[in-house]
Amino acid sequence: MTFHKYKLFLLIIKLRASILLLLIIIFPAYSQSTDKAELEIVFYKYRSFLEEKQYDQAFDYYRDDFLQYVPKAQLEKQFKQLEENENLTLQVKNSTIRLMTKILKKDGIKYCLIRYAAETHLRLNDDISKEKNLSFRDYFKKQYQKNYSFSEDENTIVLYKEQELIAIKEDRWQFVVYKKQLDPYMSIWVPTDVLEKLLKMSQ
């Protein structure tokens, strides 16, 4: 092999190594981007069903093993309790993702923590007494404090709230509600080491 051919041979090897390294760097990032885009679509479909009060379809986005502990009927009851109040009309609006962590993978399963915000609009009926109107407003103002507002024009209480979900993908993205109070039970759905990493990334 001539010196020229040898230099060309080394150049080709270096070029292949550089391309391989580039692909190794790019592919995980591309996979993260694709997975996050897919997850974002799934999240907004879930929230749109909730905002449209199609609760059964919305709760289909929760994992079956989560619904074993928190049945659909119980979840739906929580929403309908306020809806059945004859003094007001409830509407959930403006669901928005505030944070989405890096997607982690363990044993072929993907995990991601989502923090999102939403508004609950409670329109007070015009025919209720002024005393009852003020009583509702006072109650929710005490409960939500800085996350409470009231629209005089629309006679509507607006409650802002941020919440968190753990998204899990085996064959498709599904959700588990995350709250600090559920920490002792979260290992049922999410490996402890994975949850710790997700929470750390979300800080």
Backbone as a ProteinNet text record, in pm:
[ID]
protein_1_A
[PRIMARY]
MTFHKYKLFLLIIKLRASILLLLIIIFPAYSQSTDKAELEIVFYKYRSFLEEKQYDQAFDYYRDDFLQYVPKAQLEKQFKQLEENENLTLQVKNSTIRLMTKILKKDGIKYCLIRYAAETHLRLNDDISKEKNLSFRDYFKKQYQKNYSFSEDENTIVLYKEQELIAIKEDRWQFVVYKKQLDPYMSIWVPTDVLEKLLKMSQ
[TERTIARY]
84.5	0	88.5	64.1	142.6	105.1	195	170.4	41.5	17.7	-103.2	-229.2	-224.8	-341.4	-362.6	-249	-257.6	-323.9	-285.3	-346.7	-495.8	-531.4	-671.8	-749.9	-686.2	-747.7	-776.7	-677.3	-694.9	-805.1	-809.5	-911.2	-1052	-1067.8	-1198	-1239.6	-1143.5	-1173.4	-1219.4	-1145.2	-1181.8	-1319.2	-1345.5	-1473.5	-1587.5	-1569.2	-1672	-1695.8	-1585.2	-1596.7	-1671.3	-1641.7	-1708.9	-1857.7	-1892.5	-2033.8	-2107	-2040.4	-2100.7	-2125.3	-2027.2	-2041.4	-2154.8	-2163	-2269.7	-2406.7	-2416.7	-2544.8	-2582	-2481.2	-2506.8	-2561	-2507.6	-2552	-2689.8	-2710.7	-2834.5	-2953.5	-2937.4	-3052	-3125	-3054	-3127.7	-3202.5	-3139.4	-3205.4	-3327.8	-3315.3	-3429	-3540.8	-3503.3	-3602.6	-3675.7	-3601.3	-3662.2	-3761.8	-3719.2	-3804.4	-3932.2	-3919.1	-4035	-4129.6	-4071.8	-4153.5	-4227.8	-4159.3	-4222.5	-4334.6	-4312.4	-4416.8	-4539.8	-4516.4	-4627.1	-4699.4	-4621.3	-4679.1	-4761.4	-4713	-4785.7	-4921.1	-4926.3	-5053.1	-5149.5	-5097.9	-5180.9	-5234.3	-5146.9	-5188.9	-5303.7	-5292.6	-5396.5	-5526.2	-5516.9	-5639.4	-5711.1	-5633.5	-5688.7	-5756.5	-5688.3	-5744	-5865.2	-5865	-5980.1	-6105	-6090.7	-6205.1	-6254.8	-6160.7	-6198.2	-6270.1	-6218.2	-6279.4	-6416.7	-6435.4	-6565.4	-6659.9	-6615.8	-6694.7	-6725.3	-6638.4	-6648.4	-6556.7	-6602.5	-6516.4	-6473.2	-6561.7	-6527.5	-6410.9	-6417	-6308.5	-6180.7	-6194.1	-6075.9	-6005.5	-6081.7	-6020.8	-5966.1	-5996.2	-5932.8	-5783.2	-5740.5	-5598.8	-5520.9	-5591.3	-5522.5	-5488.8	-5381.5	-5341.1	-5443.5	-5461.9	-5558	-5519.8	-5388.4	-5346.7	-5361.4	-5374.4	-5407	-5556.8	-5636.3	-5782.2	-5830.3	-5745	-5779.2	-5788.1	-5706.7	-5702.4	-5791.6	-5802.6	-5887.3	-5985.1	-6099.2	-6191.2	-6247	-6282.4	-6341.2	-6461.2	-6544.7	-6666.8	-6633.7	-6528.1	-6487.5	-6434.5	-6356.2	-6302.8	-6415.7	-6508.6	-6619.7	-6707.3	-6723.3	-6805.5	-6749	-6614.8	-6550.8	-6584.2	-6586.1	-6617.8	-6766.4	-6849.1	-6993.3	-7053	-6980.3	-7030.2	-7054.9	-6958.7	-6975.6	-7074.9	-7072.3	-7163.6	-7309	-7335.9	-7473.6	-7523.3	-7434.6	-7475.3	-7561.1	-7685.2	-7779.7	-7748.5	-7653.4	-7620.9	-7511.6	-7448	-7336.8	-7319.5	-7241.7	-7207.6	-7055.8	-7006.5	-6862.1	-6806.9	-6688.6	-6619	-6468.1	-6398.7	-6251.9	-6199	-6100.2	-6049.6	-5897.5	-5842.9	-5704.6	-5599.3	-5610.3	-5506.5	-5377.9	-5268.5	-5140.8	-5025.9	-4937.4	-4818.4	-4720.9	-4679.4	-4580.9	-4440.3	-4432.4	-4302.4	-4316.7	-4220	-4213.9	-4067.9	-4044.2	-3907.1	-3850.7	-3723.5	-3660.7	-3729.7	-3744	-3805.9	-3701.2	-3733.9	-3645	-3697.5	-3606	-3644.7	-3584.2	-3667.3	-3619.6	-3696.6	-3623.4	-3682.9	-3781.4	-3746.7	-3829.3	-3949.6	-3969	-4083.2	-4033.7	-4106.2	-4067.7	-4152	-4085.9	-4151.1	-4120.2	-4218.7	-4199.7	-4293.8	-4246	-4332.4	-4379.7	-4509.2	-4569.2	-4630.6	-4593.8	-4661.6	-4747	-4873.2	-4963.1	-5051.6	-5103.7	-5194.6	-5330	-5433.2	-5568.7	-5651.4	-5757.1	-5850.2	-5985.2	-6045	-6182	-6269.7	-6364.2	-6455.1	-6588.2	-6628.2	-6755	-6846	-6937.2	-7029	-7147.2	-7161.4	-7270.1	-7399.8	-7504.7	-7633.8	-7686	-7747.6	-7791.9	-7906	-7980.2	-8099	-8071	-7944.5	-7917.4	-7906.7	-7927.8	-7927.9	-7786.8	-7782.4	-7653.9	-7571.4	-7639.7	-7570.8	-7505.3	-7578.1	-7523.8	-7409.8	-7425.4	-7320.3	-7190.5	-7202	-7084.4	-7026.8	-7115.5	-7071	-6983.8	-7027.6	-6947.5	-6812.4	-6815.9	-6692.6	-6595.6	-6647.9	-6563.8	-6501.7	-6582.3	-6533.4	-6417	-6433.3	-6329	-6207.1	-6230.3	-6118.2	-6029	-6090.5	-6013.6	-5939.6	-6002	-5941.3	-5824.2	-5840.1	-5741.3	-5652.8	-5690.4	-5611.4	-5562.3	-5430.3	-5378	-5418.1	-5463.2	-5505.2	-5655.2	-5715.6	-5858.8	-5872.9	-5969.9	-6008.8	-6158.8	-6215	-6358.6	-6385	-6464.6	-6504.4	-6643.2	-6650.5	-6779.2	-6869.1	-6810.3	-6888	-6956.3	-6884.7	-6939.1	-6995.3	-6983.8	-7031.7	-6969.7	-6838.4	-6769.8	-6646.6	-6637.6	-6517.4	-6419.5	-6292.7	-6189.5	-6082.1	-6059.4	-5962.5	-5846.7	-5726.3	-5606.2	-5538.9	-5497.2	-5432.1	-5328.3	-5212.9	-5111	-5111	-5100.7	-5101.1	-4996.8	-4975.1	-4872.1	-4924.3	-4871.6	-4900	-4767.7	-4765.3	-4654.8	-4706.9	-4641.4	-4677.2	-4592.3	-4656.5	-4587.9	-4621.4	-4519.1	-4541.9	-4484	-4575	-4535.1	-4565.7	-4695.2	-4734.2	-4791.7	-4841	-4892.2	-4879.4	-4883.6	-4873.2	-5002	-4986.9	-5098.6	-5050.9	-5144.8	-5109.7	-5143.3	-5066.3	-5092.5	-5087.1	-5185.7	-5186.3	-5073.2	-4998.1	-4894.9	-4929	-4928.5	-4940.3	-4844	-4791.5	-4697	-4756.3	-4886.5	-4952.5	-4951.9	-4931.6	-4933.1	-4795.6	-4692.5	-4555.2	-4542.9	-4610.4	-4595.9	-4648.7	-4731.8	-4794.5	-4741.7	-4659.9	-4620	-4537.5	-4469.7	-4387.1	-4472.1	-4603	-4693.2	-4685.9	-4666.6	-4671.5	-4537	-4453.4	-4326.5	-4213	-4106.4	-3993.1	-3941.7	-3908.1	-3868.8	-3754	-3652.3	-3536.3	-3574.4	-3668	-3715.1	-3792.7	-3881.4	-3960.5	-3869.7	-3768.4	-3675.6	-3606.7	-3565.8	-3498.9	-3594.8	-3718.2	-3817.7	-3847.2	-3861.8	-3891.7	-3774.4	-3654.3	-3535.7	-3528.3	-3561.1	-3557.7	-3667.6	-3774.1	-3887.8	-3871.5	-3766.6	-3747.8	-3698.1
-119.2	0	124.9	212.6	335.3	428.1	523.7	620.2	699.4	733.7	809.6	728.7	600.1	513.7	492.7	483.8	465.4	585.5	706.5	828.3	834.1	791.3	787.9	688.1	572.3	467.8	520.2	590.1	647.4	753.2	832.8	936.7	877.7	768.6	701.3	646.2	585.7	530.8	641.1	754.7	867.5	922.8	929.8	981.1	891.1	759.4	663.5	675.2	689	702	829.6	937.7	1065.5	1056.7	992.5	976.4	890.6	780.9	691.7	765.8	844.6	921.6	1022	1085.9	1183.9	1117.5	998.2	926.2	885	843	803.2	921.1	1040.6	1161.5	1205.1	1201	1253.3	1162	1030.2	939.8	945	940.9	954.1	1087.3	1195.4	1326.4	1327.3	1265.3	1258.4	1174.7	1064.3	977.4	1053	1129.3	1210.8	1309.3	1376.2	1477.1	1414.7	1299	1229.3	1181.8	1122.1	1072.3	1186	1298.4	1412.5	1472.3	1477.6	1530.4	1440.1	1309.6	1212.4	1224.7	1237.2	1247.8	1375.2	1483	1610.5	1599.3	1531.5	1511	1429.8	1322.7	1236.7	1315.2	1396	1474.5	1567.9	1640.8	1737.6	1669.6	1548.9	1472.3	1436.4	1389.2	1354.9	1475.7	1591.1	1710.4	1763.5	1748.1	1795.6	1715.5	1584.9	1503.5	1550.8	1583.4	1629.3	1763.5	1854	1986.5	1978.9	1877.7	1858.5	1772.7	1737.8	1659.1	1518.9	1467.8	1328.6	1245.8	1228.6	1174.2	1030.7	948.9	809.2	798	877.1	876.5	934.2	1037.9	1098.7	998.7	925.8	834.8	708.1	687.2	577.8	602.3	726.3	759.3	726.6	686.3	640.1	492.2	452	310.7	224.2	104.5	11.9	-18.3	-34.4	-67.4	51.7	173	290.7	291.3	258.6	258.2	146.4	47.5	-56.3	3	104.8	168.5	291.8	361	480.3	460.8	394.7	358.7	479.5	456.1	562	626.9	544	595.5	696	671	762	893.1	882.7	1002.2	1088.6	1021.3	1093.3	1160.3	1093.3	1147.9	1281	1290.2	1412.8	1530.8	1505.4	1612.3	1647.6	1545.7	1569	1629.4	1620.4	1680.1	1829.6	1897.5	2041.1	2066.3	1979.8	1997.5	1989.2	1905.8	1884.2	1994.3	2086.9	2199.6	2294	2312.7	2392.1	2542.1	2581.2	2723.6	2769.9	2676	2715.9	2618.5	2663.8	2581.5	2571	2447.9	2423.4	2401.7	2456.8	2432.5	2437.4	2328.4	2325.7	2380	2470.7	2535.3	2553.6	2581.9	2631	2538.9	2409.3	2316.8	2342.9	2360.1	2395.6	2323.4	2262.4	2198.9	2306.4	2296.8	2389.7	2329.7	2198.7	2132.5	1987.1	1940.9	1800.6	1756.3	1660.4	1619.3	1537.4	1509.9	1415	1280.3	1207.4	1075.2	972.6	897.6	791.6	655.7	562.4	428.5	324.8	232.5	123	-3.5	-110.2	-239.8	-226.9	-142	-127.5	-37.6	19.5	107.4	251.2	345.6	486.8	563.2	660.5	739.3	887.8	971.5	1116.6	1183.8	1289.4	1367.4	1492	1517	1636.1	1722	1849.9	1946.6	2035.3	2048.8	2125.9	2217.1	2317.2	2411.6	2405.8	2438.5	2446.8	2542	2591.4	2679.7	2610.7	2624.1	2578.5	2703.3	2715.1	2829.5	2787.8	2859.6	2832.8	2953.7	2941	3053.4	3044.6	3145.6	3148.6	3188.3	3114	3142.3	3279.7	3345.9	3484.6	3493.6	3383.6	3391.4	3358.7	3327.7	3300.8	3434.2	3428.4	3550.6	3609.9	3737	3805	3743.5	3705	3645.2	3512.3	3431	3302.3	3322.1	3420.5	3453.1	3488.6	3576.2	3619.1	3504.9	3417.6	3302.8	3208.7	3180.9	3098.5	3163.9	3290.2	3362.3	3362.5	3384	3386.2	3249.5	3145	3008	2974.7	2996.3	2960.4	3052.7	3176.2	3268.1	3221.3	3174.3	3122.6	2994.8	2910.7	2783.3	2803.4	2894.6	2907.9	3032	3126	3246.5	3314.1	3319.2	3391.9	3327.1	3202.6	3133.5	3148.4	3241.4	3272.3	3406.8	3413.6	3543.9	3539.4	3658.2	3665.6	3764.7	3720.8	3807.9	3863.3	3992.5	4056.5	4051.5	4074.3	4077.3	3944.1	3835	3701.2	3632.7	3700.9	3642.6	3503.6	3496.4	3366.7	3366.1	3261.2	3235.1	3158.1	3201.4	3132	3082.8	2951.2	2889.1	2832.7	2876.1	2830	2722	2614.3	2506.7	2436.8	2406.7	2325.9	2186.6	2086.1	1947.3	1869	1744.1	1663	1524.3	1472.2	1336.7	1266.2	1135.6	1054.5	984.5	1010.4	943.7	817.7	708	578.8	516.6	468.8	407.7	267.2	170	34.6	20.4	5.2	5.8	141.4	219.8	354.5	438.3	571.6	660	658	638	646.7	720.3	756.6	843.7	783.5	831	807.1	944	975.3	1103	1101.8	1211.3	1221.4	1331.8	1295	1391.1	1344.7	1440.2	1406.8	1303.8	1314.3	1222.5	1078.2	1061.5	926.9	861.1	930.5	877.3	734.5	700.6	564.1	455.9	496.5	399.2	405.6	507.4	529.5	414.9	338.7	227.7	118.5	122.4	27.7	48.7	176.9	211	255.8	313.2	369.8	320	262.5	221	339.1	312.2	418.3	502.1	437.4	512.2	602.3	556.1	637.1	757.9	735.5	846.2	952	907.6	1001.3	1088.7	1028.1	1103.9	1202.3	1158.7	1247.1	1366.6	1341.4	1450.3	1548.4	1493.8	1579.8	1668.6	1611.3	1687.9	1795.3	1773.3	1865.1	1983.7	1981.5	2088	2217.8
0	0	0	-96.2	-104.3	9.7	34.6	142.9	117.6	-7.3	-43	-13	-51.3	-26.5	123.7	195.5	340.3	407.5	362.9	416.4	384	263.9	222.2	306.9	333.9	415.5	556.7	616.1	749.9	750.9	643.5	632.3	628.7	554.4	544	680	750.9	884.3	979.5	978.1	1063.9	1027.5	896.1	849.5	896.1	883.2	927.8	1078	1153.6	1299.2	1336.4	1264.1	1291.5	1262	1149	1111.9	1214.2	1256.8	1355.7	1486.1	1530.3	1653.2	1641.3	1526	1502	1509.2	1449.8	1451.4	1592.5	1669.2	1807.9	1888	1861	1931.5	1883.7	1752.1	1693.6	1720.2	1705.7	1714	1847.9	1963.2	2089.8	2100.4	2053.7	2058.6	1969.2	1849.6	1757.1	1817.9	1882.1	1946.9	2057.2	2139.3	2245.2	2186.5	2078.9	2015.3	1960.8	1895.8	1838.3	1947.5	2052.9	2163.9	2233.1	2253	2320.3	2235.5	2103.9	2014.8	2019.6	2019.4	2027.1	2161	2268.4	2402.6	2416.5	2359.4	2366.3	2298.3	2183.5	2111.7	2198	2259.1	2344.4	2464.1	2525.7	2642.3	2606.8	2495.5	2460.2	2415.6	2361.9	2331.3	2461.5	2557.9	2689.8	2753.7	2750.9	2812.2	2736.4	2603.8	2526.4	2561.3	2582.1	2625.5	2761.7	2849.9	2983.4	2975.9	2895.5	2883	2817.9	2730.7	2665.5	2749.1	2870	2966.8	2916.3	2830.5	2785.6	2876.1	2999.2	3103.3	3077	3026	3002.7	2904.7	2795.3	2696.7	2757	2839.2	2901.8	2992.4	3071.9	3168.4	3102.9	2975.6	2900.8	2883.4	2905.1	2892.2	3019.5	3126.5	3247.2	3233.1	3294.7	3290.7	3363.7	3313	3374.9	3519.5	3545.2	3681.7	3776.6	3722.6	3804.5	3834.6	3734.3	3751.3	3844	3867	3964.3	4105	4130.3	4262.5	4268.5	4154.5	4147.4	4031.2	4056.4	3947.7	3872.8	3747	3664.5	3733.6	3793.1	3856.3	3965.9	4040.9	4148.7	4091.2	3984.3	3919.7	3862.2	3796.5	3733.9	3839.7	3952.2	4060	4110.1	4117	4164.4	4073	3942.8	3848.1	3851.9	3865.6	3856.8	3983.2	4093.7	4217.2	4200.7	4139.4	4114.6	4001.7	3899.6	3786.1	3829.4	3928.7	3972.1	4064.9	4098.2	4182.5	4098.1	4136.7	4057.3	4060.2	4143.5	4155.1	4059.1	3990.1	3903.1	3786.8	3687.8	3571	3563.2	3552.1	3553.9	3414	3389.2	3263	3286.6	3249.8	3255.8	3123.6	3130.6	3009.6	3015.1	2897.4	2883.8	2945.5	2921	2966.6	2887.9	2960.4	2897.4	2966.8	2889.5	2946.3	2991.7	3117.6	3172	3170.7	3187.5	3192.4	3148	3072.5	3033.3	3051.5	3139.6	3166.8	3049.9	3059.7	2967.4	2983.9	2876	2880.2	2924	3027	3076.1	3032.5	3013.4	2969	3062	3106.2	3190.7	3155.9	3129.5	3094.5	2978.5	2881.5	2761.8	2778.1	2898.2	2925.2	2938.4	2879.8	2882.9	2985.2	3049.5	3154.2	3134.4	3165.4	3157.1	3256.1	3321.4	3410.8	3337.2	3345.6	3284.8	3394.2	3394.9	3481.2	3390.6	3424.4	3338.4	3422.1	3356.1	3422.1	3352.9	3428.9	3372	3457.5	3397	3468.2	3480.3	3598.2	3617.7	3627.8	3536.3	3534.5	3597.6	3698.7	3767.8	3748.1	3655.3	3630.1	3725.6	3808	3906.2	3836.1	3865.9	3801.3	3843.6	3749.7	3772.8	3873.9	3890.4	3976.8	4123.3	4158.6	4299.9	4375.4	4504.2	4585.3	4592.2	4621.6	4634.9	4748.3	4856	4970.5	4932.1	4855	4812.8	4713.3	4626.6	4530.6	4604.1	4701.3	4777.9	4861.4	4908.1	4987.4	4902.8	4777.9	4686.5	4660.9	4631.3	4598.1	4715.5	4832.9	4952.6	4979.2	4962.6	4987.5	4895.7	4764.2	4668.4	4678.2	4717.4	4735.4	4850.6	4957.4	5070.7	5033.6	4950.9	4911	4815.5	4720.6	4612.4	4624	4706.5	4734.1	4605.1	4581.2	4464.6	4331.7	4336.1	4214	4187.4	4259.6	4243	4173.8	4084	4028.5	3998.8	3981.9	3956.1	3844.3	3746.9	3636	3664.9	3691.8	3719	3595.5	3478.6	3354	3326.8	3356.2	3326	3450.1	3565.3	3691.1	3712.6	3688.5	3685.7	3774.8	3856.9	3936.3	3847.9	3847.3	3769.8	3866.4	3864	3954	3871.4	3901.5	3831.3	3915.6	3849.3	3924.1	3838.1	3898.5	3831.7	3893	3807.4	3851.6	3773.4	3814.6	3749.4	3714.6	3605.8	3560.2	3533.6	3552.6	3501.9	3377.3	3264.2	3139.2	3127.2	3088.9	3079.1	2943.8	2875.4	2744.7	2738.4	2723.4	2685	2536	2503.2	2361.3	2319.7	2419.1	2391.3	2517	2501.2	2616.9	2698.6	2828.8	2922.6	3047.4	3134.5	3246	3382.1	3479.2	3621	3688.4	3769	3841.2	3943.4	3950	4053.8	4151.9	4279.4	4389.2	4498.3	4573.4	4680.7	4775.8	4800.4	4894.5	4844	4712.7	4654.7	4653.7	4703.2	4700.5	4754.1	4866.1	4918	4822.4	4725.5	4636.7	4493.3	4461.4	4322.5	4264.6	4351.5	4302	4236.7	4258.3	4191.3	4040.4	3999.6	3856.8	3800.5	3886.8	3839.4	3929.9	3873.5	3957.6	4040.8	4165.7	4258.6	4205.6	4147.4	4098.3	3980.1	3898.4	3784.4	3835.3	3931.7	3987.6	4050.1	4123.3	4186.8	4082.4	3971.9	3865.1	3799.4	3775.7	3713.5	3802.8	3932.3	4025.5	4035.4	4031.9	4037.2	3913.2	3797.2	3672.2	3669.7	3744.5	3741.3	3836.7	3917.6	4017.6	3952.5
[MASK]
+++++++++++++++++++++++++++++++++++++++++++++++++++++++++++++++++++++++++++++++++++++++++++++++++++++++++++++++++++++++++++++++++++++++++++++++++++++++++++++++++++++++++++++++++++++++++++++++++++++++++++

